[in-house]
């Protein structure tokens, strides 16, 4: 059997792979602390679950239009107008099986063979692979701890060629937790727009922010921005609805129409009762969200303090999402329980094997000096994971499992 060339170019999802490995170890009776998952550990709010149950009871279980039911699309438009200062019509909305699918559909709609897509690094693991699947070429724009993992307008200018078609921006960021200010966002998106690029703004973590920072949607910056922006969001992170698989994209009508056509012949529309539940999520109160973010904030501060107290580890305090992205490169080449790691993959495997704690190597996100650690788990798990890592990395003592 001959697998297509494009499939042979893509890599499996590292985060899903590590999560699978953790589950396998646990099934074998190994006590593993998982600090790798990209989903909230909180339950979906009760009113959202009840809306889905009522939808099922009423028999709303059939196919829906590919782009979603009109009630949900109107609710999304109302949300964007009220919260993000962006005004769309329902025909400019595509609901999909998660924000991931929405991004992929839009990339397929925009990219021709060899078109370049600018991706700030570190990046979410699926961006470059989706670009490759769309037969485009990912072009990475590097950032680092020194600039809080943010790119600048000059970074974009240096990377634009006659093949550049799209810029992907993600604020708040997975994996770094960085959040662009309004001024920073305006500058970098303006450069892209002036160069004729389309911009995909992934805003899935928009409400998981700290320290009084604000989220801004670049589509709200003016007409020139609006006509080149595709805004992507969803329900997985904010409403703890990861398994419900519901997200959306809004943007220029021709692009949304093209993305909808692609969805016509792939998944069709999202499942019916999830769409009804999503309406309730958008129209309900936000107490559960605020409570969740307040708890994340406590965990965030605790985990950063613990990491910075470990020998050879430095960690920036993130402003959004629920990840930290510590620099572990000072540990490379060091003898740790008779082993040495030379990169983030080696070190993450060593920590899993010796400390029975799962983190994600930064190499998967485009930065081999780092690792992504999720604090979307209980404080008890975080404390135990930090204890195990500290004993291993600072004292050279493995966890007895």
LUMNUSE-663752 format. One record per residue: x, y, z of N, C-alpha, C in turn. Coordinates in steps of 0.2 Angstrom, whole numbers, padded with zeros to 4 digits, always signed. Layout:
XYZXYZXYZ/...
//
This chain:
+0004-0006+0000+0000+0000+0000+0004+0006+0000/+0003+0011-0004+0006+0017-0005+0002+0023-0001/+0005+0026+0004+0002+0032+0007+0004+0038+0004/-0001+0043+0003+0000+0049+0000+0006+0053+0002/+0009+0056-0002+0015+0060+0000+0014+0065+0005/+0008+0068+0005+0006+0074+0010+0005+0071+0017/+0002+0065+0017+0001+0062+0024+0008+0060+0027/+0013+0058+0022+0019+0056+0025+0023+0062+0027/+0021+0068+0026+0025+0074+0028+0022+0076+0035/+0017+0074+0037+0014+0076+0044+0016+0072+0050/+0016+0075+0056+0018+0072+0062+0012+0070+0066/+0012+0065+0070+0007+0064+0074+0006+0069+0080/+0001+0070+0083+0000+0075+0088+0004+0073+0094/+0009+0077+0096+0013+0075+0102+0009+0075+0109/+0004+0080+0109+0000+0080+0115-0005+0074+0116/-0008+0072+0111-0012+0066+0111-0008+0060+0112/-0002+0060+0109+0002+0054+0110+0004+0053+0117/+0006+0058+0120+0008+0058+0127+0002+0056+0132/-0003+0059+0130-0009+0058+0134-0011+0050+0134/-0010+0048+0128-0012+0040+0127-0007+0036+0131/+0000+0038+0131+0005+0035+0135+0003+0035+0142/+0001+0040+0144-0001+0041+0152-0006+0036+0153/-0011+0036+0149-0017+0032+0150-0015+0024+0150/-0010+0023+0146-0008+0016+0145-0004+0014+0152/+0000+0018+0154+0004+0017+0160-0001+0016+0166/-0006+0021+0166-0011+0020+0172-0014+0013+0172/-0016+0011+0166-0020+0005+0165-0015-0001+0167/-0009+0000+0168-0004-0005+0170-0003-0004+0177/-0006+0000+0181-0006+0001+0188+0000+0006+0190/+0003+0010+0185+0008+0015+0187+0005+0021+0189/+0007+0024+0194+0004+0031+0197+0008+0036+0193/+0005+0039+0188+0008+0044+0184+0004+0051+0185/+0007+0056+0186+0004+0063+0187+0004+0066+0180/-0002+0067+0177-0002+0070+0170-0003+0077+0170/+0003+0081+0168+0003+0088+0167+0003+0090+0160/+0000+0086+0155+0001+0087+0148-0006+0088+0145/-0011+0087+0148-0018+0088+0144-0020+0095+0142/-0022+0096+0137-0025+0103+0135-0032+0104+0136/-0035+0102+0141-0042+0103+0142-0043+0104+0150/-0048+0108+0151-0050+0110+0158-0052+0104+0162/-0050+0103+0168-0052+0098+0172-0059+0099+0176/-0062+0104+0174-0069+0106+0177-0074+0103+0173/-0080+0101+0176-0085+0098+0172-0089+0104+0168/-0092+0102+0163-0096+0106+0159-0102+0109+0163/-0103+0116+0163-0108+0119+0168-0115+0115+0167/-0119+0114+0172-0125+0110+0172-0130+0113+0167/-0131+0119+0166-0136+0122+0162-0135+0120+0155/-0128+0119+0153-0126+0117+0146-0128+0110+0145/-0127+0106+0150-0128+0099+0150-0136+0098+0149/-0139+0101+0153-0147+0101+0153-0150+0103+0146/-0147+0108+0143-0149+0110+0137-0148+0104+0132/-0143+0101+0132-0141+0095+0127-0146+0089+0129/-0147+0088+0135-0152+0083+0137-0159+0084+0135/-0161+0090+0135-0168+0093+0133-0168+0092+0125/-0163+0094+0122-0163+0093+0115-0164+0086+0113/-0160+0081+0116-0161+0074+0114-0168+0072+0116/-0171+0074+0121-0178+0072+0123-0183+0074+0118/-0182+0080+0115-0186+0083+0111-0186+0080+0104/-0181+0076+0103-0180+0073+0096-0176+0077+0091/-0172+0082+0094-0168+0086+0089-0161+0082+0088/-0161+0077+0084-0156+0072+0083-0154+0071+0076/-0157+0075+0072-0156+0074+0064-0150+0078+0062/-0149+0077+0055-0144+0082+0052-0146+0089+0052/-0141+0094+0053-0143+0101+0053-0139+0104+0047/-0141+0110+0045-0137+0113+0039-0129+0112+0041/-0125+0112+0035-0118+0111+0036-0115+0116+0040/-0117+0122+0039-0114+0128+0043-0117+0129+0050/-0122+0125+0052-0125+0126+0058-0132+0129+0058/-0135+0127+0064-0142+0130+0064-0142+0137+0065/-0147+0141+0062-0148+0148+0062-0148+0151+0069/-0151+0147+0074-0151+0150+0081-0144+0151+0084/-0140+0146+0082-0133+0146+0085-0129+0151+0081/-0130+0152+0075-0126+0157+0071-0128+0164+0073/-0134+0165+0075-0137+0172+0077-0134+0173+0084/-0134+0168+0088-0131+0169+0095-0123+0170+0095/-0120+0167+0090-0113+0169+0089-0112+0176+0087/-0116+0178+0082-0116+0185+0080-0117+0190+0086/-0122+0188+0090-0123+0193+0096-0118+0193+0100/-0114+0187+0102-0109+0187+0106-0103+0191+0103/-0101+0190+0097-0096+0194+0094-0097+0202+0094/-0103+0204+0093-0105+0211+0093-0104+0214+0100/-0107+0210+0105-0107+0212+0112-0100+0212+0115/-0096+0207+0114-0090+0206+0118-0084+0208+0114/-0084+0207+0107-0078+0208+0103-0078+0214+0098/-0084+0218+0098-0085+0224+0094-0084+0222+0086/-0087+0216+0085-0086+0214+0078-0094+0212+0075/-0096+0215+0070-0102+0214+0067-0103+0209+0061/-0105+0203+0062-0106+0198+0056-0113+0197+0055/-0115+0195+0049-0121+0192+0048-0121+0184+0048/-0126+0181+0050-0126+0173+0050-0123+0170+0044/-0124+0172+0038-0121+0169+0033-0113+0169+0033/-0110+0173+0037-0103+0174+0038-0100+0170+0044/-0104+0165+0046-0103+0161+0052-0103+0153+0049/-0097+0150+0051-0097+0143+0050-0096+0139+0057/-0100+0135+0059-0099+0131+0065-0096+0124+0063/-0092+0122+0066-0088+0116+0064-0087+0111+0070/-0084+0105+0069-0083+0100+0075-0077+0102+0078/-0077+0108+0082-0071+0111+0085-0068+0116+0082/-0064+0121+0085-0061+0126+0082-0055+0123+0078/-0053+0117+0079-0047+0114+0075-0050+0113+0068/-0056+0110+0067-0059+0109+0061-0060+0116+0057/-0062+0121+0061-0064+0127+0058-0057+0130+0055/-0052+0130+0058-0045+0132+0056-0043+0129+0050/-0044+0122+0050-0042+0118+0044-0046+0119+0038/-0053+0120+0039-0057+0122+0033-0055+0128+0030/-0053+0133+0034-0051+0140+0031-0044+0139+0028/-0040+0135+0031-0033+0135+0027-0034+0131+0020/-0039+0126+0020-0040+0123+0014-0043+0128+0009/-0047+0132+0012-0051+0137+0007-0046+0142+0004/-0041+0144+0008-0036+0149+0006-0030+0147+0003/-0027+0141+0004-0020+0139+0002-0021+0136-0005/-0016+0138-0009-0014+0134-0016-0008+0131-0014/-0006+0126-0019+0001+0123-0018+0006+0128-0017/+0010+0127-0012+0016+0131-0011+0015+0138-0008/+0009+0139-0006+0007+0146-0003+0010+0145+0004/+0013+0151+0006+0017+0151+0013+0012+0154+0018/+0012+0151+0024+0008+0153+0030+0013+0154+0035/+0013+0161+0038+0017+0163+0043+0014+0160+0050/+0019+0157+0054+0016+0154+0060+0021+0157+0066/+0019+0161+0070+0024+0163+0076+0026+0156+0080/+0032+0156+0082+0034+0150+0086+0037+0153+0093/+0035+0149+0098+0032+0143+0098+0024+0143+0096/+0022+0137+0094+0015+0137+0091+0011+0131+0093/+0005+0131+0092+0001+0125+0093+0003+0120+0088/+0003+0114+0091+0006+0108+0087+0002+0107+0080/-0004+0109+0080-0008+0107+0074-0007+0112+0068/-0005+0118+0069-0005+0123+0064+0000+0121+0058/+0006+0119+0059+0010+0118+0053+0008+0111+0050/+0005+0106+0054+0003+0100+0050-0004+0102+0046/-0008+0106+0048-0014+0108+0044-0012+0112+0038/-0007+0116+0039-0004+0120+0033-0002+0115+0028/+0002+0110+0030+0005+0105+0026-0001+0101+0022/-0006+0099+0026-0011+0095+0023-0015+0099+0018/-0015+0106+0019-0018+0110+0014-0013+0112+0008/-0008+0108+0008-0003+0109+0003+0001+0116+0003/+0001+0119+0008+0004+0125+0009+0011+0124+0012/+0015+0129+0014+0022+0129+0017+0022+0133+0023/+0022+0130+0029+0023+0133+0035+0030+0137+0036/+0029+0143+0037+0035+0148+0038+0035+0150+0046/+0040+0148+0050+0040+0150+0057+0044+0156+0058/+0041+0160+0062+0044+0166+0065+0046+0165+0072/+0052+0165+0074+0054+0164+0080+0053+0169+0085/+0052+0167+0092+0052+0172+0097+0055+0168+0103/+0056+0171+0109+0059+0168+0114+0057+0171+0121/+0060+0168+0126+0058+0171+0133+0060+0178+0134/+0065+0180+0131+0067+0187+0131+0062+0192+0129/+0058+0191+0124+0052+0195+0122+0046+0192+0124/+0045+0188+0129+0039+0186+0131+0035+0182+0126/+0039+0178+0121+0037+0174+0116+0032+0178+0111/+0034+0184+0110+0029+0188+0105+0034+0190+0099/+0030+0190+0093+0034+0193+0087+0032+0200+0087/+0036+0204+0082+0035+0211+0081+0033+0212+0073/+0031+0218+0072+0030+0219+0065+0036+0218+0060/+0042+0220+0063+0048+0219+0059+0049+0211+0058/+0047+0207+0062+0048+0200+0061+0044+0198+0055/+0038+0200+0055+0034+0198+0049+0036+0201+0043/+0038+0207+0043+0041+0210+0037+0047+0206+0034/+0051+0204+0038+0057+0200+0036+0055+0193+0033/+0049+0191+0034+0047+0184+0032+0042+0184+0026/+0040+0190+0024+0035+0190+0019+0038+0189+0012/+0036+0185+0008+0038+0184+0001+0032+0185-0004/+0034+0184-0010+0028+0184-0015+0024+0178-0014/+0026+0173-0010+0022+0167-0009+0017+0167-0003/+0019+0172+0001+0015+0172+0008+0008+0174+0007/+0004+0170+0010-0004+0171+0009-0007+0172+0016/-0005+0169+0021-0009+0169+0027-0004+0170+0033/-0006+0174+0038-0003+0174+0045-0008+0171+0050/-0006+0166+0054-0009+0164+0060-0007+0167+0066/-0012+0170+0070-0010+0173+0076-0014+0170+0082/-0011+0168+0088-0015+0165+0093-0013+0169+0099/-0018+0172+0102-0018+0176+0108-0024+0176+0112/-0024+0173+0118-0019+0170+0122-0016+0164+0118/-0010+0163+0120-0006+0158+0116-0006+0151+0119/-0007+0146+0115-0005+0139+0117+0002+0137+0113/+0008+0136+0116+0009+0134+0123+0011+0139+0128/+0013+0145+0126+0016+0150+0130+0012+0154+0135/+0006+0154+0134+0001+0159+0138+0002+0166+0137/+0006+0168+0132+0007+0175+0131+0001+0178+0128/+0000+0185+0130-0006+0188+0127-0003+0195+0124/-0005+0196+0118-0003+0203+0115-0007+0208+0117/-0004+0214+0118-0008+0220+0120-0011+0222+0113/-0016+0227+0114-0020+0230+0108-0015+0233+0103/-0010+0237+0106-0005+0240+0102-0001+0235+0098/+0002+0230+0102+0006+0225+0098+0002+0221+0093/-0004+0219+0094-0008+0216+0090-0010+0220+0084/-0011+0226+0085-0013+0231+0079-0007+0231+0074/-0001+0232+0077+0005+0233+0073+0006+0227+0069/+0006+0221+0072+0008+0215+0068+0003+0213+0063/-0003+0214+0064-0009+0213+0060-0009+0218+0054/-0008+0224+0056-0008+0229+0051-0003+0228+0045/+0003+0226+0047+0009+0224+0042+0006+0218+0038/+0003+0213+0041+0001+0208+0037-0005+0210+0032/-0010+0214+0034-0015+0216+0030-0013+0221+0024/-0008+0225+0026-0005+0230+0021-0001+0226+0015/+0001+0220+0017+0005+0216+0012+0000+0211+0008/-0007+0212+0010-0012+0208+0006-0013+0201+0009/-0010+0200+0015-0011+0193+0018-0018+0193+0021/-0021+0186+0022-0026+0185+0026-0023+0183+0033/-0027+0185+0038-0025+0183+0045-0031+0179+0048/-0028+0173+0051-0033+0169+0055-0031+0170+0062/-0036+0173+0066-0035+0174+0073-0038+0169+0077/-0034+0165+0080-0036+0159+0085-0037+0162+0092/-0044+0163+0094-0045+0166+0100-0049+0161+0105/-0047+0155+0105-0050+0150+0109-0049+0151+0116/-0044+0154+0118-0042+0155+0125-0044+0162+0128/-0049+0166+0124-0050+0173+0125-0052+0175+0132/-0056+0170+0135-0058+0172+0142-0054+0169+0148/-0049+0166+0146-0044+0163+0151-0038+0167+0152/-0039+0173+0155-0034+0178+0155-0033+0180+0163/-0027+0183+0164-0026+0185+0171-0023+0192+0172/-0022+0194+0178-0019+0200+0180-0022+0207+0177/-0028+0206+0175-0031+0212+0172-0030+0213+0165/-0027+0209+0162-0025+0210+0154-0032+0209+0151/-0032+0212+0145-0038+0212+0141-0037+0208+0134/-0042+0205+0132-0042+0202+0125-0044+0206+0120/-0041+0206+0114-0043+0210+0108-0044+0206+0102/-0049+0207+0098-0050+0204+0092-0048+0208+0086/-0043+0206+0082-0040+0211+0077-0045+0213+0072/-0051+0209+0071-0056+0210+0066-0059+0217+0068/-0059+0219+0075-0062+0225+0077-0058+0231+0076/-0052+0231+0073-0048+0237+0072-0050+0241+0066/-0054+0239+0062-0056+0244+0057-0058+0240+0050/-0061+0243+0045-0064+0240+0039-0058+0236+0036/-0052+0239+0035-0047+0235+0031-0045+0229+0035/-0045+0229+0041-0044+0223+0045-0049+0218+0044/-0055+0220+0045-0061+0216+0045-0062+0212+0039/-0060+0215+0033-0061+0211+0027-0055+0206+0025/-0050+0206+0030-0045+0201+0029-0044+0196+0034/-0049+0197+0039-0048+0193+0046-0053+0187+0046/-0051+0181+0048-0055+0176+0050-0054+0174+0057/-0059+0175+0061-0059+0174+0068-0061+0167+0070/-0057+0164+0074-0059+0157+0075-0060+0157+0083/-0065+0153+0085-0066+0152+0092-0070+0146+0093/-0072+0144+0100-0075+0138+0101-0077+0138+0108/-0079+0132+0110-0082+0131+0117-0078+0126+0121/-0073+0123+0119-0070+0118+0122-0066+0121+0129/-0063+0126+0128-0059+0129+0134-0063+0133+0139/-0066+0138+0136-0070+0142+0140-0076+0139+0144/-0079+0134+0141-0085+0131+0144-0084+0124+0146/-0077+0122+0146-0075+0115+0147-0079+0110+0143/-0080+0111+0137-0084+0107+0132-0079+0103+0127/-0073+0101+0129-0069+0098+0125-0072+0092+0121/-0075+0088+0124-0078+0082+0120-0084+0083+0116/-0087+0089+0117-0093+0091+0113-0091+0092+0106/-0085+0094+0105-0083+0096+0098-0087+0101+0094/-0086+0107+0097-0090+0113+0093-0086+0119+0093/-0085+0122+0088-0081+0128+0087-0084+0132+0081/-0081+0137+0079-0084+0141+0074-0078+0146+0071/-0080+0148+0065-0076+0153+0061-0080+0158+0058/-0078+0165+0059-0082+0170+0056-0077+0174+0051/-0079+0177+0046-0075+0181+0041-0078+0183+0035/-0074+0185+0030-0077+0187+0024-0082+0181+0021/-0087+0183+0018-0093+0179+0016-0090+0174+0011/-0085+0176+0006-0083+0171+0001-0079+0166+0004/-0075+0167+0009-0071+0162+0012-0075+0158+0017/-0080+0160+0020-0084+0156+0024-0088+0151+0020/-0090+0154+0014-0094+0150+0009-0089+0144+0007/-0083+0146+0005-0079+0140+0003-0077+0135+0008/-0076+0138+0014-0075+0133+0020-0081+0129+0021/-0087+0131+0020-0093+0128+0021-0093+0122+0016/-0092+0124+0010-0092+0119+0004-0087+0113+0006/-0081+0115+0009-0076+0109+0011-0080+0105+0016/-0083+0108+0021-0086+0104+0026-0092+0100+0024/-0095+0103+0018-0101+0099+0015-0098+0092+0014/-0092+0091+0011-0090+0085+0009-0085+0081+0013/-0085+0084+0020-0080+0080+0024-0085+0078+0030/-0086+0082+0035-0090+0080+0041-0097+0082+0041/-0099+0087+0036-0106+0090+0037-0106+0094+0043/-0112+0096+0046-0112+0100+0051-0110+0097+0058/-0109+0101+0063-0108+0098+0070-0114+0094+0072/-0114+0090+0077-0120+0086+0079-0125+0091+0082/-0131+0089+0081-0137+0093+0083-0138+0096+0090/-0138+0091+0095-0139+0093+0101-0133+0097+0105/-0127+0096+0102-0121+0100+0104-0123+0108+0102/-0125+0109+0096-0127+0116+0094-0132+0119+0099/-0137+0115+0101-0142+0118+0106-0138+0120+0112/-0134+0115+0115-0131+0117+0121-0126+0123+0120/-0123+0124+0114-0119+0129+0113-0122+0136+0114/-0129+0136+0112-0133+0142+0112-0133+0144+0120/-0135+0139+0124-0136+0140+0131-0129+0143+0134/-0123+0140+0131-0117+0142+0134-0116+0150+0133/-0117+0152+0127-0116+0159+0125-0121+0163+0128/-0127+0161+0130-0132+0165+0133-0133+0165+0140/-0129+0160+0143-0130+0160+0151-0125+0164+0154/-0125+0164+0161-0121+0168+0165-0114+0165+0165/-0109+0169+0167-0102+0167+0166-0099+0166+0173/-0103+0164+0178-0100+0163+0185-0096+0157+0185/-0098+0151+0181-0093+0145+0181-0087+0147+0178/-0087+0151+0172-0080+0153+0169-0076+0157+0174/-0079+0162+0177-0075+0166+0182-0072+0162+0188/-0076+0157+0190-0074+0153+0196-0068+0148+0193/-0068+0146+0187-0063+0142+0184-0057+0146+0183/-0057+0152+0180-0051+0156+0179-0048+0158+0186/-0052+0159+0191-0049+0161+0198-0045+0155+0200/-0048+0149+0199-0044+0143+0202-0038+0142+0197/-0038+0143+0191-0032+0143+0186-0027+0148+0189/-0029+0153+0191-0024+0159+0193-0020+0156+0199/-0024+0153+0204-0020+0151+0210-0015+0145+0207/-0017+0141+0203-0012+0136+0201-0007+0139+0197/-0008+0143+0193-0003+0147+0188+0003+0150+0193/+0001+0153+0198+0006+0156+0202+0010+0151+0206/+0006+0146+0208+0010+0141+0212+0015+0137+0208/+0013+0135+0202+0017+0131+0198+0023+0135+0195/+0022+0141+0194+0028+0146+0191+0033+0146+0197/+0030+0148+0203+0035+0148+0209+0039+0142+0210/+0036+0136+0210+0039+0130+0211+0044+0129+0205/+0043+0130+0199+0047+0129+0194+0053+0133+0194/+0052+0139+0196+0058+0144+0196+0063+0142+0202/+0060+0138+0207+0064+0136+0213+0068+0130+0211/+0067+0127+0205+0071+0121+0204+0077+0123+0200/+0083+0119+0202+0089+0120+0199+0089+0119+0192/+0091+0124+0188+0091+0123+0180+0085+0125+0177/+0080+0128+0180+0073+0129+0177+0072+0136+0178/+0069+0139+0172+0067+0146+0173+0060+0146+0169/+0055+0150+0172+0049+0150+0169+0045+0157+0170/+0043+0159+0164+0039+0165+0164+0032+0165+0166/+0029+0170+0170+0022+0170+0172+0018+0171+0166/+0014+0166+0164+0009+0167+0158+0004+0172+0160/+0001+0175+0155-0005+0180+0156-0011+0177+0153/-0011+0171+0150-0017+0168+0148-0016+0160+0147/-0022+0157+0145-0023+0150+0144-0021+0146+0151/-0020+0140+0150-0018+0136+0157-0012+0132+0156/-0007+0135+0153+0000+0132+0152+0005+0136+0155/+0011+0133+0157+0017+0136+0158+0022+0133+0153/+0027+0137+0151+0032+0135+0146+0039+0136+0148/+0041+0132+0153+0048+0133+0156+0053+0132+0152/+0059+0135+0153+0065+0134+0149+0069+0129+0153/+0070+0123+0150+0074+0118+0154+0081+0116+0151/+0083+0120+0146+0089+0119+0142+0095+0118+0147/+0095+0122+0153+0101+0121+0157+0102+0114+0160/+0097+0110+0159+0098+0103+0162+0100+0099+0156/+0101+0101+0150+0103+0096+0145+0111+0095+0146/+0113+0089+0146+0120+0086+0147+0121+0085+0154/+0117+0086+0158+0118+0085+0166+0116+0078+0167/+0120+0075+0172+0118+0068+0174+0113+0068+0179/+0107+0065+0177+0101+0064+0181+0100+0057+0182/+0101+0054+0188+0100+0047+0189+0103+0043+0184/+0110+0045+0182+0113+0041+0178+0112+0041+0170/+0107+0046+0169+0106+0047+0162+0107+0055+0160/+0108+0056+0154+0108+0063+0151+0103+0064+0146/+0100+0070+0146+0096+0072+0140+0099+0078+0136/+0099+0077+0130+0102+0082+0126+0096+0087+0122/+0090+0085+0123+0085+0089+0120+0078+0088+0124/+0073+0092+0122+0067+0092+0126+0063+0085+0126/+0064+0081+0121+0061+0075+0120+0064+0070+0125/+0071+0070+0125+0074+0066+0130+0072+0068+0137/+0072+0074+0139+0071+0076+0145+0064+0074+0148/+0059+0075+0143+0052+0074+0145+0051+0066+0146/+0055+0062+0142+0054+0055+0143+0058+0053+0150/+0063+0056+0151+0067+0055+0157+0062+0057+0163/+0059+0062+0163+0055+0065+0168+0049+0060+0169/+0046+0057+0163+0041+0053+0164+0043+0046+0167/+0049+0044+0165+0051+0037+0167+0054+0037+0174/+0057+0043+0176+0060+0043+0183+0056+0047+0188/+0052+0052+0186+0047+0055+0191+0040+0053+0190/+0039+0049+0185+0032+0047+0184+0027+0053+0183/+0030+0058+0179+0026+0065+0178+0026+0066+0171/+0020+0067+0168+0020+0068+0161+0020+0076+0159/+0025+0078+0155+0025+0085+0152+0026+0084+0145/+0025+0089+0141+0026+0089+0133+0032+0092+0131/+0036+0089+0127+0043+0092+0125+0041+0098+0121/+0045+0103+0122+0044+0110+0118+0046+0109+0111/+0050+0104+0109+0051+0102+0102+0045+0102+0098/+0040+0099+0101+0033+0098+0097+0030+0105+0095/+0032+0110+0099+0029+0117+0098+0034+0122+0095/+0040+0119+0093+0044+0123+0089+0050+0126+0093/+0050+0124+0100+0056+0127+0104+0059+0121+0108/+0064+0119+0106+0067+0113+0109+0070+0115+0116/+0071+0121+0118+0073+0123+0125+0068+0122+0130/+0062+0121+0128+0056+0122+0133+0052+0115+0134/+0047+0115+0138+0042+0110+0139+0036+0114+0141/+0030+0111+0138+0024+0113+0140+0021+0109+0146/+0019+0113+0151+0016+0110+0157+0009+0113+0158/+0004+0108+0159-0003+0111+0160-0004+0111+0167/-0008+0116+0169-0010+0117+0176-0018+0116+0176/-0021+0113+0170-0028+0111+0170-0029+0104+0173/-0027+0104+0180-0028+0098+0184-0028+0100+0191/-0029+0096+0196-0030+0098+0203-0024+0101+0206/-0025+0105+0211-0019+0107+0214-0015+0102+0218/-0019+0097+0220-0016+0091+0223-0011+0088+0218/-0013+0087+0212-0009+0084+0206-0003+0088+0205/-0004+0095+0204+0001+0099+0203+0007+0099+0208/+0004+0099+0214+0009+0099+0220+0013+0092+0220/+0010+0087+0219+0014+0080+0218+0018+0080+0212/+0016+0083+0206+0020+0083+0201+0026+0087+0202/+0025+0093+0205+0031+0098+0206+0036+0094+0211/+0033+0091+0216+0037+0088+0221+0042+0082+0218/+0039+0078+0213+0042+0073+0210+0048+0076+0205/+0046+0081+0201+0051+0084+0197+0057+0088+0201/+0055+0091+0206+0060+0094+0210+0065+0089+0213/+0062+0084+0216+0067+0079+0219+0071+0076+0213/+0069+0075+0207+0073+0072+0202+0078+0077+0199/+0075+0083+0197+0080+0088+0194+0085+0091+0199/+0083+0093+0205+0087+0096+0210+0091+0092+0214/+0088+0086+0216+0091+0082+0221+0093+0075+0218/+0091+0074+0212+0093+0067+0208+0090+0061+0211/+0084+0062+0214+0080+0056+0217+0074+0055+0213/+0074+0048+0210+0068+0046+0206+0062+0045+0211/+0056+0045+0208+0050+0043+0211+0050+0036+0212/+0048+0033+0218+0047+0026+0219+0040+0025+0217/+0039+0021+0212+0032+0020+0210+0030+0012+0211/
//
